[in-house]
Amino acid sequence: AKGLQFDDWDDRNESRVHEIELILELTSHYDLLWNSCEEGNDDDPCNDIPDTCYVSEQTDRCHDWRVGHGLVDTDRALALARTLQVMRDPDEDGFLDYPQATVWDAFRHYEGIMDTREIPLKTDQLRHAWKGEWSHFNNGPTSTFGTYSTDDRHYVWVPNGTMEMQISFSSLDWDTDTAQIAQIRPNVDLGSDGSDDAQGQGTIVGDTIYISLDVSSEHWNAWTEFDVTGTAISLPITGIITGSEFIEPRVPYTYDVLLTLDVSEQRIFEVPIRSDGYSDLDPASPSDFYDSSTAIDLLMIRPVYDEALIPMYDTDVTVQGEAPTSLIVLFGGFSLAILVIVGMVSLWMRYREETILEAEIETHLHMDG
């Protein structure tokens, strides 16, 4: 469906959007969610999805009430936002030199600063960490308690050559501030084959459980799925204490995953895009077994920004306008010089005529005398 449409779209307040919203719309991926039916919702018959997607004349993007902004691409969104920032404040002194620059001006150039490069890393370890909040509203397909649901699944890409995965999972068994007791633990599914490879594994130190798993080649170049399961009890006054409308327990947790790779040979990796919870891998400090004299650098393929390619705002118009301006100044100066010369010649001729006339009058007077 086209939704709300009117002729004066560019001028009405109802069609105004924030720059951030426009940046997200222009840089998101829509093909991954193109008129799709969400998985995991058995109550949705998905019988109201249009066969074709409405393509906006303004953004040339698919717009659908299910698609929304599509799948946000933070790399592209930041590239567009950064391009706009540099175009407005090229010397980055905090004062906008060209506040009139718009998202559309930056949109014409932002893809030119994006590049994909191989970044060498002098380490044998990669890291990824994230935070979440577990609740028992609906903890998986077997749960029947509660109305609200949380999905704690998260995915980490395991590159070629990974030998070991170290996991630390932290949560509070007893939270005095919220008056709740919880016992939750991580689930780790190497290769996303449906098995919990962390079951029965780990050492508990305080509020943190440490797990170390060997990674075989069958789990390389694949996603490892992480989840959280357990039980929790909260007092009826929890909602009053925390100021929340929910009385069910909500348990914050932190995941930290460290991958150790074999760098005795060349390892090249790139984290692919997926449409649910995941993040990129970041380089970590080398392990105790890392030998810089024999190790081969890891090569991380990832997008980068070359800000040197960002043009000055309105550069083309400015360059084209300099020549006419110079010609006008030159022509004006030349014309002024001509006028000055003509004026001086006119004054000289007038003075000469008056001198001759006075001489003739004086001669006639002498003759009459």
N, C-alpha and C positions, 0 to 999 in steps of 0.2 A: 504494500500500500504506500501511496505517496505521502500520507499524513497531511498536516496543515500546509496549504498552499495559498499564496496570494501574489498579486502582481508586483507590488512595491516591496519585494523581499529584501532588497538592499537597504531600504530606508526605515522600515518599521522596527520598533523596539522589540516586538515579539520574536524577531528573527536574529536578534543580536546574540552573539556567543562570546565567551571569554577566549583570549588568545590561546590559553592552554588547551581548551576544548578543541579549537580548530587545529592546533598542532597535533593532537592525538588523532583526530579524524584523518588528517592528511598523511600520517605516517603509519597507521595501523595496517595489519594484514586482515583482509576480509575474505580471501579465498578459502582459508582454513575453516571458516565458520559460515560459509555461503549457504544461507537458507537451511541450516543444519538442525537436526533434532538432538536435544541434549540427552546424553546417556545417563542412566542411573535414576531416572525419574519415571517410575511406572505409571504414575497418575496422569502423565501428559500424553495424550494420544497423537500429538504432533500432526493433527489433521488441518491445521490452519496456517501452514507454512506456504507462502506464495511460490508458484512455479518459477517466476522470474523475479529478480531483485530490482528495486527502483534505484537507478543510478542518478545521483544528484548532478544537476548542471553546474553547480558552483564548485564542487570538489572532485567531480568525476569519480566518485566512490559509491560503492553499494551501501544503501541505507535501508535498514529493515529493523522493526522493533525488536526482533530477536538478536540480530547481529549487533546493534548498538554501535560502539566504536570499534568493533572487531577485536582482534588480538593485538594488544598494545605492543609495539616494538620500541623498547626503551632506547636502543642504540639510534634508531632513526629519529625518534622524538627529540632526544638530546642533541642530535646533530642539527636539526631544524631550529631548536631553541637557541643553541649556541651560535648558529649563523646569524640569527636575528639580533642577538646580543652584541656580537662583534660589529655588525653593520650599523647599529645605533651608536655604539661607543667604541670606535676603532682603536683609540689609544688607551681604553680601559682605565680611565681615571675616575670613573664613577659619575661623570657628567655626560649626558646624552648629547652627542654632536648632531645626530640625525634622528630625533624622536619621531619623525614622520615615517620612518621605515616601518613596513607592515610585515605580517606573517607571509603574505603573498609575495612580497619582494624577496624574502629569504627563501621561500619555497622554490623559486626559480633557480637557486644556486646551491642549495644544501646538499643535494646528492653528489655534486662535484667534489665536495670535501671528504666524502666517505670512501674508504678504501679497505681492502682486506689484505693483511700482511702476516707473514710468519714472524713471530716474536720469539727470539731465543731466550730460554730460561735456564740459568745456572743452578738448578736444583733437581732433586729426584722426588719431590713431594708436592702435591696439590691439595688444596683445602676448600671446603665449602661449609658454611655454618648458617643456621636459620633458627628463628623462634616461632613458637606456636602456642595455642591454648587448647587443651583437651577438655571435652565435656562429655557427659553421658546422655546428652539429649537423644542422640542416635548414633551409636558407635559401631557402624558397619551394618551389613545386610541382616545379621541375626538379631539385632536389637529391636525390641518392640516398645520400649519405654520412651515417652517424651514425644514432643512435636517437632522441636527444632533439631537441626542436625549440623554436625561439623565434620569436615573431611580433612583428616590430618595427613593424608598421603603426600609424600614429597619425593622427588626423583633426583638422583645424582648420576651423571654420566661417568662411566668407568672406561678410561682410555686403554688403548692397546699397550701392553707391557706392565699393567698394574699387578703387583705381587701381594700387597697387604692393604687392608682397610682397617683403620683405627677409628672407633666411634666413642664419643663421650656424650652421655645423655643426662641432663640435670633437671630435676623437678623437686618440689617440696612435698614430703610425706605429710607434714603437719604445718598448716599455715595459721598462725595466731591472728593475723589481720582479718582473715575471712572465716575463721572457725570451721575449717574443713580438713578432713583426713583423706589422703589419696595414696593409692599404690598403682602407679602406672609404669610401663616399661616400653622400650623401643622394639619394633619389629623391623627386621632387615631382610629383604628378599633380593638376593643377588641374581641378576639377570631377569628379574620380574617373572619368575616361573611359578609363583604361587606358594613357595615354601618359605618358612621363617628360619633363615640361616643363623639367627642370633639366639634362638630358643635354647635356654640352659647355659648360655655363654655370659661371661662378664664378671667383673669384680666391682663390688659396691664400696665406695669410699665417701662417707658422708651422704650428701644428697645426689651424688653422681655415680652412674654406672659406666665402667670402661669395658669396651668390647674390642677384641682384635680378631679379625677374620682373614684367613688366607684366600686369595683371589686366584682362580685358575683361568686359563685362556678361554674357556667356554663363556666366561662372564665379561670378556673384553668387548669394547665397542658396543656396549649395551647399557640400558638404564637399570640401576638398582633402586628398588622401591622401599621407602621408609614409611612407617606408620607408628601409631601409638595406641596401645590397648591397656586396660586395667579397670579398676574400680575406685570409687570415691564416695564419701559420705559428708554431707554438710548439715549444719543445724538449721532449724526453721528460721532463726533470726539472721541467717547469712545475708539475705537480701537487705535487711535493715542496716546491718553493719557496713556493707559495701556500697549501699545506695543503688543496688541493681534491682531491676524488676524481676529477675529470675532468682529462684531459691536453689536451683540445681548447682552442684559444684563445678567450678571452672578452674582448671589447673594449668598454669603457665609452665612451659618447658623450653629447653634449649638443646638443639642438636649441633654437634660439631664432628665433621667427618674429615679424616686425613688419609689421603691415598699415597702409597709409596710405590714408585715405579722402578723398573730395571732400566737404567740408562747406559748400559754397556753397549747398546746399539741405538741407532737413530729412532726416536719416537716423535711422531707428528700427530697432533690431535686437534679436533675442533668439536665444540659442543653443539649439537643440532638443536633446532627449535622444536618445541612441543607445545601443545595448547593447554597445558595445566601446570601445576606447581613444580617449578624447577628454577635453578639459577646457574650462572656460569661458574667455572672452576677458577680459583685464584692460586698463584704460586705461593708456596709456603717455604719456610726455612729448610735447608737440606737436612737429611737424617744423619745420624752418627756414622753411618756406613758410606756416606757420600765422599768420593775421592775426586777432587776437581782436576787432578792430573790425568785421569783416565776416563772420566765421565764425558758423555756426549750430551750437548745441550738439548733439552726438550724444545720442540718447536710448537708454539701455540698459535693456531690460526684464528684470528679474531678481527672484528672491524675496528678501524681507527679513524680519527679525524685529522685531516691535514688543514689546519686553520690558515695556513699561508695562502691557500687558494680562495679564501673568502674575499670577494671583491668589495671595493668601497661602494657605499650606497650611491646609486644613481651615477655611476662612473661613466657609462656610455653617454648619457645626456650631457654631463658636464664637459666631457672631451669634445663632443660635437658642438657645444655652445661656446667654447673658447675661441674658435676661429672667427665666427661672425662678430663676437665682441671685439676682438683685436682689430678686425677690418673697420668696424664702426669708429673705434678710437682713432685709427690711422687716417680714415677718411675725414673725420671731424677735424683733426689737427691740420691736415692738408688744406681743407676748406677755410679754416680760420686764417692760415698763413696767406692764402690767396686774397681773402677779404682785407687783411691788413695791408698787403701790397697794393691792392686796388685803391684802398682808402688813401694810402700815402701818395700814390700817383695822382689821385684826384685832387688832393690838397695841394700837391706841387703844381699841377696844371692850373688850378684856380689861382694860386699865389702868383704864378708866372703871368696869367692873363691880367690880373689886377695891376701888376708892376708895369706891363706894357701899356695898359690903359692910362695909368697915372703919368707915364712918360709922354704919351701923345698929348694928354691934356696940358701938361706943363709946357710942351713945345708950342702948342697953339697960343697959350697965354703970352709967351715971349714974343711971338710974331705979332700978336695984336698990339702988344705994347710998343 
